Amino acid sequence: MGSNVLSLRIDDELLERLRKHAGRRGMSVQDYVIQLLVRDDFDERFSAAVEETERFYGVR
């Protein structure tokens, strides 16, 4: 799988918070942000799958 570059402009306070969160987990800021994005994407896809399953089976 290839990779691409995504450039973000964020304020100093947010970057510092990201550094702290990443540091507590022994991660780089880049790896930490990627983990958050992957988890959020999974959560959205999982929720959509649950909703589709409920519609299919008529669960309310």
C-alpha distance matrix in Angstrom:
0.0 3.8 6.8 10.2 13.7 16.0 19.6 22.1 25.9 27.3 30.8 31.8 32.8 29.5 27.7 30.2 29.8 26.0 26.7 29.2 27.1 24.2 26.8 28.4 25.2 24.6 21.4 20.6 21.1 17.5 16.3 19.2 18.5 14.9 16.4 19.1 16.9 14.8 18.3 19.9 17.4 17.9 21.7 21.9 20.2 22.4 25.4 24.9 24.6 27.8 29.6 28.7 30.0 33.1 33.8 33.4 35.8 38.0 37.7 38.9
3.8 0.0 3.7 7.0 10.5 13.3 16.7 19.6 23.3 25.2 28.7 29.8 31.2 28.0 26.0 28.7 28.7 25.0 25.6 28.4 26.7 23.7 26.3 28.3 25.4 24.6 21.2 19.7 19.9 16.1 15.8 18.9 17.8 14.5 16.8 19.2 16.8 15.6 19.3 20.5 18.2 19.5 23.0 22.9 21.7 24.3 27.0 26.4 26.6 29.8 31.3 30.6 32.2 35.2 35.7 35.6 38.2 40.2 39.8 40.8
6.8 3.7 0.0 3.8 7.0 9.7 13.1 16.0 19.6 21.5 25.0 26.1 27.6 24.5 22.4 25.2 25.4 21.7 22.3 25.3 23.8 20.9 23.6 25.8 23.2 22.4 18.8 16.9 16.7 12.9 13.1 16.1 14.7 11.8 14.7 16.8 14.5 14.0 17.7 18.7 16.9 18.6 21.9 21.9 21.3 23.9 26.3 26.0 26.7 29.7 31.0 30.8 32.5 35.2 35.8 36.1 38.6 40.3 39.7 40.4
10.2 7.0 3.8 0.0 3.8 6.6 9.9 13.1 16.7 19.0 22.6 23.9 25.7 22.8 20.8 23.9 24.3 20.8 21.7 25.0 23.7 21.1 23.8 26.3 24.1 23.4 19.6 17.3 16.4 12.7 13.9 16.5 14.4 12.1 15.5 16.9 14.4 14.8 18.5 18.8 17.2 19.6 22.5 22.0 21.9 24.9 26.9 26.4 27.6 30.6 31.5 31.4 33.5 36.0 36.4 37.0 39.6 41.0 40.5 40.8
13.7 10.5 7.0 3.8 0.0 3.8 6.4 9.9 13.3 15.7 19.2 20.6 22.6 19.9 17.8 21.0 21.8 18.5 19.3 22.7 21.9 19.5 22.1 24.8 23.1 22.3 18.6 15.7 14.3 10.9 13.1 15.4 13.0 11.7 15.5 16.4 14.3 15.6 19.0 19.0 18.1 20.8 23.3 22.9 23.4 26.2 27.9 27.7 29.3 32.0 32.8 33.1 35.3 37.5 38.0 38.9 41.4 42.6 41.8 41.8
16.0 13.3 9.7 6.6 3.8 0.0 3.8 6.5 10.2 12.5 16.2 18.0 19.8 17.0 15.4 18.9 19.5 16.4 17.7 21.1 20.2 18.3 21.3 23.8 22.4 22.1 18.4 15.6 13.4 10.4 12.9 14.3 11.3 10.7 14.5 14.6 12.3 14.4 17.5 16.9 16.3 19.5 21.4 20.8 21.9 24.8 26.0 26.0 27.9 30.4 31.0 31.5 33.9 35.8 36.2 37.5 40.0 40.8 40.0 39.7
19.6 16.7 13.1 9.9 6.4 3.8 0.0 3.8 6.9 9.8 13.3 15.1 17.4 15.1 13.3 16.9 18.0 15.4 16.6 20.1 19.8 18.3 20.9 23.7 22.9 22.5 18.9 15.8 13.1 11.0 14.2 15.1 12.2 12.7 16.4 16.0 14.3 17.0 19.7 18.9 18.8 22.1 23.6 23.1 24.6 27.4 28.3 28.4 30.7 32.9 33.3 34.2 36.7 38.2 38.7 40.2 42.6 43.3 42.2 41.7
22.1 19.6 16.0 13.1 9.9 6.5 3.8 0.0 3.8 6.2 9.9 12.1 14.2 11.7 10.6 14.4 15.3 13.1 14.8 18.1 17.9 17.0 19.7 22.3 21.9 22.0 18.6 15.7 12.4 11.2 14.5 14.4 11.2 12.7 16.0 14.8 13.5 16.8 18.9 17.7 18.3 21.6 22.6 22.1 24.1 26.7 27.2 27.7 30.2 32.1 32.3 33.6 36.1 37.3 37.8 39.7 41.9 42.3 41.0 40.2
25.9 23.3 19.6 16.7 13.3 10.2 6.9 3.8 0.0 3.8 7.0 9.6 12.0 10.4 9.7 13.2 14.6 13.3 15.0 18.1 18.4 18.1 20.4 23.0 23.2 23.4 20.3 17.3 13.9 13.6 17.0 16.5 13.5 15.7 18.6 17.2 16.3 19.8 21.5 20.1 21.1 24.5 25.0 24.5 26.8 29.3 29.5 30.1 32.8 34.5 34.5 36.0 38.6 39.5 40.1 42.1 44.3 44.4 43.1 41.9
27.3 25.2 21.5 19.0 15.7 12.5 9.8 6.2 3.8 0.0 3.8 6.6 8.4 6.7 6.7 10.2 11.2 10.6 12.5 15.2 15.7 15.9 18.2 20.4 21.0 21.6 18.9 16.3 12.7 13.3 16.4 15.1 12.5 15.4 17.7 15.8 15.7 19.4 20.4 19.0 20.7 23.9 23.9 23.8 26.5 28.6 28.5 29.6 32.3 33.6 33.8 35.6 38.0 38.7 39.5 41.7 43.7 43.6 42.0 40.7
30.8 28.7 25.0 22.6 19.2 16.2 13.3 9.9 7.0 3.8 0.0 3.8 5.6 5.6 6.4 8.8 10.3 10.9 12.5 14.6 15.8 16.6 18.3 20.4 21.7 22.3 20.2 17.8 14.2 15.7 18.7 17.0 14.9 18.2 20.1 18.1 18.5 22.2 22.8 21.4 23.5 26.5 26.2 26.3 29.3 31.1 30.8 32.1 35.0 35.9 36.1 38.2 40.5 40.9 41.8 44.2 46.0 45.8 43.9 42.4
31.8 29.8 26.1 23.9 20.6 18.0 15.1 12.1 9.6 6.6 3.8 0.0 3.8 5.5 5.1 6.1 8.7 9.9 10.5 12.4 14.3 15.2 16.2 18.5 20.2 20.5 18.8 16.4 13.3 15.5 18.4 16.7 15.4 18.9 20.5 18.9 20.0 23.4 23.9 23.0 25.4 28.1 27.8 28.4 31.3 32.8 32.8 34.4 37.0 37.8 38.3 40.5 42.5 43.0 44.2 46.5 48.1 48.0 46.0 44.5
32.8 31.2 27.6 25.7 22.6 19.8 17.4 14.2 12.0 8.4 5.6 3.8 0.0 3.8 5.5 5.2 6.3 8.7 9.9 10.7 12.5 14.2 15.3 16.8 18.8 19.8 18.5 16.8 13.7 16.3 18.6 16.2 15.2 18.9 20.0 17.9 19.5 22.9 22.8 21.9 24.6 27.0 26.4 27.2 30.3 31.4 31.2 33.1 35.7 36.2 36.7 39.2 41.0 41.3 42.6 45.1 46.4 46.2 44.0 42.3
29.5 28.0 24.5 22.8 19.9 17.0 15.1 11.7 10.4 6.7 5.6 5.5 3.8 0.0 3.8 5.4 5.1 6.2 8.6 9.9 10.6 12.1 14.0 15.5 16.9 18.1 16.3 14.7 11.3 13.5 15.7 13.1 11.7 15.4 16.5 14.3 15.7 19.2 19.1 18.1 20.9 23.3 22.8 23.5 26.5 27.8 27.7 29.5 32.1 32.7 33.2 35.6 37.5 37.8 39.2 41.5 42.9 42.9 40.7 39.2
27.7 26.0 22.4 20.8 17.8 15.4 13.3 10.6 9.7 6.7 6.4 5.1 5.5 3.8 0.0 3.8 5.4 5.0 6.1 8.7 9.9 10.3 12.0 14.3 15.5 16.0 14.0 11.8 8.5 10.9 13.5 11.5 10.5 14.1 15.6 14.2 15.6 18.8 19.3 18.9 21.3 23.7 23.7 24.7 27.3 28.7 29.0 30.8 33.1 34.0 34.8 36.9 38.7 39.4 40.8 42.9 44.4 44.6 42.5 41.4
30.2 28.7 25.2 23.9 21.0 18.9 16.9 14.4 13.2 10.2 8.8 6.1 5.2 5.4 3.8 0.0 3.8 5.4 5.0 6.3 8.7 9.8 10.3 12.4 14.4 14.9 13.8 12.2 9.6 12.9 14.9 12.7 12.7 16.4 17.2 16.0 18.1 21.0 21.0 21.0 23.7 25.7 25.6 26.9 29.6 30.6 31.0 33.0 35.2 35.8 36.8 39.1 40.7 41.3 42.9 45.0 46.2 46.5 44.1 42.9
29.8 28.7 25.4 24.3 21.8 19.5 18.0 15.3 14.6 11.2 10.3 8.7 6.3 5.1 5.4 3.8 0.0 3.8 5.4 5.1 6.2 8.5 9.7 10.8 12.7 14.1 13.2 12.5 9.8 13.1 14.3 11.4 11.5 15.3 15.4 13.7 16.2 19.0 18.5 18.4 21.5 23.2 22.7 24.2 27.1 27.7 28.0 30.3 32.4 32.8 33.8 36.3 37.7 38.1 39.9 42.1 43.1 43.3 40.8 39.5
26.0 25.0 21.7 20.8 18.5 16.4 15.4 13.1 13.3 10.6 10.9 9.9 8.7 6.2 5.0 5.4 3.8 0.0 3.8 5.4 5.1 6.0 8.3 10.0 10.9 12.0 10.3 9.3 6.3 9.4 10.6 7.8 7.9 11.6 12.0 10.7 13.1 15.8 15.7 16.0 18.8 20.5 20.5 22.1 24.6 25.5 26.1 28.2 30.2 30.8 32.1 34.3 35.7 36.5 38.2 40.1 41.3 41.8 39.5 38.5
26.7 25.6 22.3 21.7 19.3 17.7 16.6 14.8 15.0 12.5 12.5 10.5 9.9 8.6 6.1 5.0 5.4 3.8 0.0 3.8 5.6 5.1 5.9 8.6 10.0 10.1 8.8 7.6 5.7 9.4 10.7 8.7 9.9 13.2 13.6 13.3 15.8 18.1 18.3 19.1 21.6 23.2 23.5 25.3 27.5 28.3 29.3 31.4 33.1 33.9 35.3 37.4 38.7 39.6 41.5 43.2 44.4 45.0 42.7 41.8
29.2 28.4 25.3 25.0 22.7 21.1 20.1 18.1 18.1 15.2 14.6 12.4 10.7 9.9 8.7 6.3 5.1 5.4 3.8 0.0 3.8 5.4 5.0 6.2 8.8 9.7 9.8 9.9 8.8 12.5 12.9 10.3 12.1 15.4 14.9 14.4 17.4 19.5 18.9 19.8 22.8 23.9 23.8 25.9 28.4 28.7 29.4 32.0 33.6 33.9 35.5 37.8 38.8 39.5 41.6 43.5 44.3 44.9 42.3 41.3
27.1 26.7 23.8 23.7 21.9 20.2 19.8 17.9 18.4 15.7 15.8 14.3 12.5 10.6 9.9 8.7 6.2 5.1 5.6 3.8 0.0 3.8 5.5 5.3 6.7 8.9 8.5 9.5 8.3 11.5 11.1 7.9 9.9 13.0 11.8 11.1 14.5 16.3 15.4 16.5 19.6 20.4 20.2 22.6 24.9 25.0 25.9 28.5 30.0 30.3 31.9 34.3 35.2 35.9 38.1 39.9 40.7 41.3 38.7 37.8
24.2 23.7 20.9 21.1 19.5 18.3 18.3 17.0 18.1 15.9 16.6 15.2 14.2 12.1 10.3 9.8 8.5 6.0 5.1 5.4 3.8 0.0 3.8 5.5 5.2 6.2 4.9 5.8 5.5 8.6 7.9 5.5 8.4 10.9 10.1 10.6 13.7 15.1 14.9 16.6 19.1 19.9 20.4 22.8 24.7 25.1 26.4 28.8 30.0 30.7 32.6 34.6 35.4 36.6 38.7 40.2 41.1 42.0 39.7 39.1
26.8 26.3 23.6 23.8 22.1 21.3 20.9 19.7 20.4 18.2 18.3 16.2 15.3 14.0 12.0 10.3 9.7 8.3 5.9 5.0 5.5 3.8 0.0 3.8 5.3 4.8 5.7 7.0 7.9 11.3 10.7 9.0 12.0 14.4 13.6 14.4 17.5 18.7 18.4 20.2 22.8 23.4 23.9 26.4 28.3 28.5 29.9 32.4 33.5 34.0 36.0 38.0 38.8 39.9 42.1 43.6 44.4 45.3 42.8 42.3
28.4 28.3 25.8 26.3 24.8 23.8 23.7 22.3 23.0 20.4 20.4 18.5 16.8 15.5 14.3 12.4 10.8 10.0 8.6 6.2 5.3 5.5 3.8 0.0 3.8 5.6 7.6 10.0 10.8 13.9 12.6 10.4 13.5 15.8 14.1 14.6 18.1 19.0 18.0 20.0 22.8 23.0 23.1 25.9 27.8 27.5 28.8 31.6 32.6 32.7 34.9 37.1 37.5 38.4 40.9 42.4 42.9 43.8 41.1 40.5
25.2 25.4 23.2 24.1 23.1 22.4 22.9 21.9 23.2 21.0 21.7 20.2 18.8 16.9 15.5 14.4 12.7 10.9 10.0 8.8 6.7 5.2 5.3 3.8 0.0 3.8 5.4 8.8 10.1 12.4 10.2 8.3 12.0 13.4 11.3 12.6 16.0 16.3 15.5 17.9 20.5 20.3 20.8 23.8 25.3 25.0 26.7 29.4 30.0 30.4 32.7 34.7 35.0 36.2 38.7 40.0 40.5 41.7 39.1 38.8
24.6 24.6 22.4 23.4 22.3 22.1 22.5 22.0 23.4 21.6 22.3 20.5 19.8 18.1 16.0 14.9 14.1 12.0 10.1 9.7 8.9 6.2 4.8 5.6 3.8 0.0 3.8 7.0 9.6 11.8 9.8 9.2 13.0 14.1 12.8 14.7 17.7 17.9 17.8 20.4 22.5 22.5 23.5 26.3 27.6 27.5 29.5 31.9 32.5 33.2 35.6 37.3 37.7 39.1 41.5 42.6 43.3 44.6 42.2 42.1
21.4 21.2 18.8 19.6 18.6 18.4 18.9 18.6 20.3 18.9 20.2 18.8 18.5 16.3 14.0 13.8 13.2 10.3 8.8 9.8 8.5 4.9 5.7 7.6 5.4 3.8 0.0 3.8 6.4 8.0 6.1 6.1 9.7 10.7 10.0 12.1 14.6 15.1 15.5 18.0 19.8 20.2 21.5 24.0 25.2 25.6 27.6 29.7 30.5 31.5 33.7 35.3 36.0 37.5 39.7 40.8 41.8 43.1 40.9 40.8
20.6 19.7 16.9 17.3 15.7 15.6 15.8 15.7 17.3 16.3 17.8 16.4 16.8 14.7 11.8 12.2 12.5 9.3 7.6 9.9 9.5 5.8 7.0 10.0 8.8 7.0 3.8 0.0 3.8 5.3 5.2 6.1 8.6 9.9 10.6 12.4 14.3 15.4 16.5 18.4 20.0 21.1 22.5 24.5 25.8 26.7 28.6 30.4 31.5 32.8 34.7 36.2 37.2 38.8 40.7 41.8 43.2 44.4 42.4 42.1
21.1 19.9 16.7 16.4 14.3 13.4 13.1 12.4 13.9 12.7 14.2 13.3 13.7 11.3 8.5 9.6 9.8 6.3 5.7 8.8 8.3 5.5 7.9 10.8 10.1 9.6 6.4 3.8 0.0 3.8 5.5 5.0 6.1 8.5 9.8 10.6 12.3 14.2 15.3 16.5 18.3 19.9 21.0 22.6 24.3 25.5 27.0 28.7 30.2 31.4 33.0 34.6 36.0 37.4 39.1 40.5 42.0 42.9 40.9 40.4
17.5 16.1 12.9 12.7 10.9 10.4 11.0 11.2 13.6 13.3 15.7 15.5 16.3 13.5 10.9 12.9 13.1 9.4 9.4 12.5 11.5 8.6 11.3 13.9 12.4 11.8 8.0 5.3 3.8 0.0 3.8 5.4 5.3 6.2 8.6 10.0 10.7 12.2 14.2 15.4 16.5 18.3 20.0 21.3 22.6 24.1 25.8 27.2 28.5 30.2 31.8 33.0 34.5 36.2 37.7 38.9 40.6 41.7 40.0 39.8
16.3 15.8 13.1 13.9 13.1 12.9 14.2 14.5 17.0 16.4 18.7 18.4 18.6 15.7 13.5 14.9 14.3 10.6 10.7 12.9 11.1 7.9 10.7 12.6 10.2 9.8 6.1 5.2 5.5 3.8 0.0 3.8 5.5 5.1 6.1 8.7 9.9 10.4 12.1 14.2 15.2 16.3 18.2 20.0 21.0 22.1 24.2 25.7 26.7 28.2 30.2 31.4 32.5 34.3 36.1 37.1 38.6 39.9 38.1 38.1
19.2 18.9 16.1 16.5 15.4 14.3 15.1 14.4 16.5 15.1 17.0 16.7 16.2 13.1 11.5 12.7 11.4 7.8 8.7 10.3 7.9 5.5 9.0 10.4 8.3 9.2 6.1 6.1 5.0 5.4 3.8 0.0 3.8 5.5 5.1 6.3 8.8 10.0 10.6 12.4 14.3 15.4 16.5 18.5 20.1 20.9 22.6 24.5 25.7 26.8 28.7 30.3 31.4 32.9 34.7 36.0 37.3 38.4 36.3 36.0
18.5 17.8 14.7 14.4 13.0 11.3 12.2 11.2 13.5 12.5 14.9 15.4 15.2 11.7 10.5 12.7 11.5 7.9 9.9 12.1 9.9 8.4 12.0 13.5 12.0 13.0 9.7 8.6 6.1 5.3 5.5 3.8 0.0 3.8 5.4 5.1 6.2 8.6 9.9 10.6 12.3 14.2 15.3 16.6 18.4 19.8 21.1 22.7 24.3 25.7 27.1 28.7 30.2 31.6 33.1 34.6 36.2 37.0 35.2 34.8
14.9 14.5 11.8 12.1 11.7 10.7 12.7 12.7 15.7 15.4 18.2 18.9 18.9 15.4 14.1 16.4 15.3 11.6 13.2 15.4 13.0 10.9 14.4 15.8 13.4 14.1 10.7 9.9 8.5 6.2 5.1 5.5 3.8 0.0 3.8 5.4 5.1 6.1 8.5 9.8 10.5 12.2 14.1 15.4 16.4 18.0 19.9 21.1 22.4 24.2 25.8 26.9 28.4 30.2 31.6 32.7 34.5 35.6 34.1 34.0
16.4 16.8 14.7 15.5 15.5 14.5 16.4 16.0 18.6 17.7 20.1 20.5 20.0 16.5 15.6 17.2 15.4 12.0 13.6 14.9 11.8 10.1 13.6 14.1 11.3 12.8 10.0 10.6 9.8 8.6 6.1 5.1 5.4 3.8 0.0 3.8 5.5 5.2 6.1 8.5 9.9 10.5 12.2 14.3 15.4 16.2 18.2 20.0 20.9 22.2 24.2 25.6 26.6 28.3 30.2 31.3 32.6 33.9 32.0 32.0
19.1 19.2 16.8 16.9 16.4 14.6 16.0 14.8 17.2 15.8 18.1 18.9 17.9 14.3 14.2 16.0 13.7 10.7 13.3 14.4 11.1 10.6 14.4 14.6 12.6 14.7 12.1 12.4 10.6 10.0 8.7 6.3 5.1 5.4 3.8 0.0 3.8 5.5 5.2 6.1 8.5 9.9 10.5 12.3 14.3 15.1 16.4 18.4 19.9 20.9 22.5 24.3 25.6 26.8 28.6 30.1 31.5 32.3 30.4 30.0
16.9 16.8 14.5 14.4 14.3 12.3 14.3 13.5 16.3 15.7 18.5 20.0 19.5 15.7 15.6 18.1 16.2 13.1 15.8 17.4 14.5 13.7 17.5 18.1 16.0 17.7 14.6 14.3 12.3 10.7 9.9 8.8 6.2 5.1 5.5 3.8 0.0 3.8 5.5 5.1 6.1 8.5 9.8 10.6 12.3 14.1 15.4 16.6 18.3 19.9 21.2 22.6 24.3 25.8 27.1 28.5 30.3 31.2 29.6 29.3
14.8 15.6 14.0 14.8 15.6 14.4 17.0 16.8 19.8 19.4 22.2 23.4 22.9 19.2 18.8 21.0 19.0 15.8 18.1 19.5 16.3 15.1 18.7 19.0 16.3 17.9 15.1 15.4 14.2 12.2 10.4 10.0 8.6 6.1 5.2 5.5 3.8 0.0 3.8 5.5 5.1 6.1 8.6 10.0 10.6 12.0 14.2 15.4 16.3 18.2 20.0 21.0 22.3 24.2 25.7 26.7 28.4 29.7 28.2 28.4
18.3 19.3 17.7 18.5 19.0 17.5 19.7 18.9 21.5 20.4 22.8 23.9 22.8 19.1 19.3 21.0 18.5 15.7 18.3 18.9 15.4 14.9 18.4 18.0 15.5 17.8 15.5 16.5 15.3 14.2 12.1 10.6 9.9 8.5 6.1 5.2 5.5 3.8 0.0 3.8 5.4 5.1 6.1 8.7 9.9 10.3 12.2 14.2 15.1 16.3 18.2 19.8 20.8 22.3 24.2 25.4 26.7 27.9 26.0 26.0
19.9 20.5 18.7 18.8 19.0 16.9 18.9 17.7 20.1 19.0 21.4 23.0 21.9 18.1 18.9 21.0 18.4 16.0 19.1 19.8 16.5 16.6 20.2 20.0 17.9 20.4 18.0 18.4 16.5 15.4 14.2 12.4 10.6 9.8 8.5 6.1 5.1 5.5 3.8 0.0 3.8 5.4 5.1 6.3 8.7 9.8 10.6 12.4 14.2 15.3 16.6 18.4 19.9 21.1 22.6 24.3 25.8 26.5 24.7 24.3
17.4 18.2 16.9 17.2 18.1 16.3 18.8 18.3 21.1 20.7 23.5 25.4 24.6 20.9 21.3 23.7 21.5 18.8 21.6 22.8 19.6 19.1 22.8 22.8 20.5 22.5 19.8 20.0 18.3 16.5 15.2 14.3 12.3 10.5 9.9 8.5 6.1 5.1 5.4 3.8 0.0 3.8 5.5 5.2 6.2 8.5 10.0 10.7 12.4 14.3 15.5 16.6 18.4 20.1 21.2 22.5 24.5 25.5 24.1 24.2
17.9 19.5 18.6 19.6 20.8 19.5 22.1 21.6 24.5 23.9 26.5 28.1 27.0 23.3 23.7 25.7 23.2 20.5 23.2 23.9 20.4 19.9 23.4 23.0 20.3 22.5 20.2 21.1 19.9 18.3 16.3 15.4 14.2 12.2 10.5 9.9 8.5 6.1 5.1 5.4 3.8 0.0 3.8 5.4 5.1 5.9 8.5 9.8 10.4 12.1 14.1 15.2 16.2 18.2 19.8 20.8 22.3 23.7 22.2 22.6
21.7 23.0 21.9 22.5 23.3 21.4 23.6 22.6 25.0 23.9 26.2 27.8 26.4 22.8 23.7 25.6 22.7 20.5 23.5 23.8 20.2 20.4 23.9 23.1 20.8 23.5 21.5 22.5 21.0 20.0 18.2 16.5 15.3 14.1 12.2 10.5 9.8 8.6 6.1 5.1 5.5 3.8 0.0 3.8 5.5 5.1 6.1 8.6 9.8 10.5 12.2 14.1 15.2 16.4 18.3 19.8 21.0 21.9 20.0 19.9
21.9 22.9 21.9 22.0 22.9 20.8 23.1 22.1 24.5 23.8 26.3 28.4 27.2 23.5 24.7 26.9 24.2 22.1 25.3 25.9 22.6 22.8 26.4 25.9 23.8 26.3 24.0 24.5 22.6 21.3 20.0 18.5 16.6 15.4 14.3 12.3 10.6 10.0 8.7 6.3 5.2 5.4 3.8 0.0 3.8 5.5 5.2 6.2 8.6 10.0 10.6 12.3 14.2 15.4 16.5 18.3 20.1 20.7 19.3 19.1
20.2 21.7 21.3 21.9 23.4 21.9 24.6 24.1 26.8 26.5 29.3 31.3 30.3 26.5 27.3 29.6 27.1 24.6 27.5 28.4 24.9 24.7 28.3 27.8 25.3 27.6 25.2 25.8 24.3 22.6 21.0 20.1 18.4 16.4 15.4 14.3 12.3 10.6 9.9 8.7 6.2 5.1 5.5 3.8 0.0 3.8 5.5 5.1 6.2 8.7 9.9 10.5 12.2 14.2 15.3 16.3 18.4 19.6 18.6 19.1
22.4 24.3 23.9 24.9 26.2 24.8 27.4 26.7 29.3 28.6 31.1 32.8 31.4 27.8 28.7 30.6 27.7 25.5 28.3 28.7 25.0 25.1 28.5 27.5 25.0 27.5 25.6 26.7 25.5 24.1 22.1 20.9 19.8 18.0 16.2 15.1 14.1 12.0 10.3 9.8 8.5 5.9 5.1 5.5 3.8 0.0 3.8 5.4 5.1 6.2 8.6 9.8 10.5 12.3 14.2 15.2 16.5 17.8 16.4 17.1
25.4 27.0 26.3 26.9 27.9 26.0 28.3 27.2 29.5 28.5 30.8 32.8 31.2 27.7 29.0 31.0 28.0 26.1 29.3 29.4 25.9 26.4 29.9 28.8 26.7 29.5 27.6 28.6 27.0 25.8 24.2 22.6 21.1 19.9 18.2 16.4 15.4 14.2 12.2 10.6 10.0 8.5 6.1 5.2 5.5 3.8 0.0 3.8 5.4 5.1 6.2 8.6 9.8 10.5 12.3 14.1 15.4 15.9 14.3 14.3
24.9 26.4 26.0 26.4 27.7 26.0 28.4 27.7 30.1 29.6 32.1 34.4 33.1 29.5 30.8 33.0 30.3 28.2 31.4 32.0 28.5 28.8 32.4 31.6 29.4 31.9 29.7 30.4 28.7 27.2 25.7 24.5 22.7 21.1 20.0 18.4 16.6 15.4 14.2 12.4 10.7 9.8 8.6 6.2 5.1 5.4 3.8 0.0 3.8 5.5 5.1 6.1 8.6 9.9 10.5 12.2 14.3 14.9 14.2 14.5
24.6 26.6 26.7 27.6 29.3 27.9 30.7 30.2 32.8 32.3 35.0 37.0 35.7 32.1 33.1 35.2 32.4 30.2 33.1 33.6 30.0 30.0 33.5 32.6 30.0 32.5 30.5 31.5 30.2 28.5 26.7 25.7 24.3 22.4 20.9 19.9 18.3 16.3 15.1 14.2 12.4 10.4 9.8 8.6 6.2 5.1 5.4 3.8 0.0 3.8 5.5 5.1 6.1 8.6 9.8 10.4 12.3 13.8 13.2 14.5
27.8 29.8 29.7 30.6 32.0 30.4 32.9 32.1 34.5 33.6 35.9 37.8 36.2 32.7 34.0 35.8 32.8 30.8 33.9 33.9 30.3 30.7 34.0 32.7 30.4 33.2 31.5 32.8 31.4 30.2 28.2 26.8 25.7 24.2 22.2 20.9 19.9 18.2 16.3 15.3 14.3 12.1 10.5 10.0 8.7 6.2 5.1 5.5 3.8 0.0 3.8 5.4 5.1 6.1 8.6 9.8 10.6 11.7 10.2 11.3
29.6 31.3 31.0 31.5 32.8 31.0 33.3 32.3 34.5 33.8 36.1 38.3 36.7 33.2 34.8 36.8 33.8 32.1 35.3 35.5 31.9 32.6 36.0 34.9 32.7 35.6 33.7 34.7 33.0 31.8 30.2 28.7 27.1 25.8 24.2 22.5 21.2 20.0 18.2 16.6 15.5 14.1 12.2 10.6 9.9 8.6 6.2 5.1 5.5 3.8 0.0 3.8 5.4 5.1 6.2 8.6 10.0 10.1 9.1 9.5
28.7 30.6 30.8 31.4 33.1 31.5 34.2 33.6 36.0 35.6 38.2 40.5 39.2 35.6 36.9 39.1 36.3 34.3 37.4 37.8 34.3 34.6 38.0 37.1 34.7 37.3 35.3 36.2 34.6 33.0 31.4 30.3 28.7 26.9 25.6 24.3 22.6 21.0 19.8 18.4 16.6 15.2 14.1 12.3 10.5 9.8 8.6 6.1 5.1 5.4 3.8 0.0 3.8 5.5 5.1 6.1 8.7 9.7 10.0 11.5
30.0 32.2 32.5 33.5 35.3 33.9 36.7 36.1 38.6 38.0 40.5 42.5 41.0 37.5 38.7 40.7 37.7 35.7 38.7 38.8 35.2 35.4 38.8 37.5 35.0 37.7 36.0 37.2 36.0 34.5 32.5 31.4 30.2 28.4 26.6 25.6 24.3 22.3 20.8 19.9 18.4 16.2 15.2 14.2 12.2 10.5 9.8 8.6 6.1 5.1 5.4 3.8 0.0 3.8 5.4 5.0 6.2 8.3 8.2 10.7
33.1 35.2 35.2 36.0 37.5 35.8 38.2 37.3 39.5 38.7 40.9 43.0 41.3 37.8 39.4 41.3 38.1 36.5 39.6 39.5 35.9 36.6 39.9 38.4 36.2 39.1 37.5 38.8 37.4 36.2 34.3 32.9 31.6 30.2 28.3 26.8 25.8 24.2 22.3 21.1 20.1 18.2 16.4 15.4 14.2 12.3 10.5 9.9 8.6 6.1 5.1 5.5 3.8 0.0 3.8 5.4 5.2 5.6 4.7 6.9
33.8 35.7 35.8 36.4 38.0 36.2 38.7 37.8 40.1 39.5 41.8 44.2 42.6 39.2 40.8 42.9 39.9 38.2 41.5 41.6 38.1 38.7 42.1 40.9 38.7 41.5 39.7 40.7 39.1 37.7 36.1 34.7 33.1 31.6 30.2 28.6 27.1 25.7 24.2 22.6 21.2 19.8 18.3 16.5 15.3 14.2 12.3 10.5 9.8 8.6 6.2 5.1 5.4 3.8 0.0 3.8 5.5 5.0 6.4 8.0
33.4 35.6 36.1 37.0 38.9 37.5 40.2 39.7 42.1 41.7 44.2 46.5 45.1 41.5 42.9 45.0 42.1 40.1 43.2 43.5 39.9 40.2 43.6 42.4 40.0 42.6 40.8 41.8 40.5 38.9 37.1 36.0 34.6 32.7 31.3 30.1 28.5 26.7 25.4 24.3 22.5 20.8 19.8 18.3 16.3 15.2 14.1 12.2 10.4 9.8 8.6 6.1 5.0 5.4 3.8 0.0 3.8 5.6 7.9 10.7
35.8 38.2 38.6 39.6 41.4 40.0 42.6 41.9 44.3 43.7 46.0 48.1 46.4 42.9 44.4 46.2 43.1 41.3 44.4 44.3 40.7 41.1 44.4 42.9 40.5 43.3 41.8 43.2 42.0 40.6 38.6 37.3 36.2 34.5 32.6 31.5 30.3 28.4 26.7 25.8 24.5 22.3 21.0 20.1 18.4 16.5 15.4 14.3 12.3 10.6 10.0 8.7 6.2 5.2 5.5 3.8 0.0 3.8 5.6 9.1
38.0 40.2 40.3 41.0 42.6 40.8 43.3 42.3 44.4 43.6 45.8 48.0 46.2 42.9 44.6 46.5 43.3 41.8 45.0 44.9 41.3 42.0 45.3 43.8 41.7 44.6 43.1 44.4 42.9 41.7 39.9 38.4 37.0 35.6 33.9 32.3 31.2 29.7 27.9 26.5 25.5 23.7 21.9 20.7 19.6 17.8 15.9 14.9 13.8 11.7 10.1 9.7 8.3 5.6 5.0 5.6 3.8 0.0 3.8 6.4
37.7 39.8 39.7 40.5 41.8 40.0 42.2 41.0 43.1 42.0 43.9 46.0 44.0 40.7 42.5 44.1 40.8 39.5 42.7 42.3 38.7 39.7 42.8 41.1 39.1 42.2 40.9 42.4 40.9 40.0 38.1 36.3 35.2 34.1 32.0 30.4 29.6 28.2 26.0 24.7 24.1 22.2 20.0 19.3 18.6 16.4 14.3 14.2 13.2 10.2 9.1 10.0 8.2 4.7 6.4 7.9 5.6 3.8 0.0 3.8
38.9 40.8 40.4 40.8 41.8 39.7 41.7 40.2 41.9 40.7 42.4 44.5 42.3 39.2 41.4 42.9 39.5 38.5 41.8 41.3 37.8 39.1 42.3 40.5 38.8 42.1 40.8 42.1 40.4 39.8 38.1 36.0 34.8 34.0 32.0 30.0 29.3 28.4 26.0 24.3 24.2 22.6 19.9 19.1 19.1 17.1 14.3 14.5 14.5 11.3 9.5 11.5 10.7 6.9 8.0 10.7 9.1 6.4 3.8 0.0
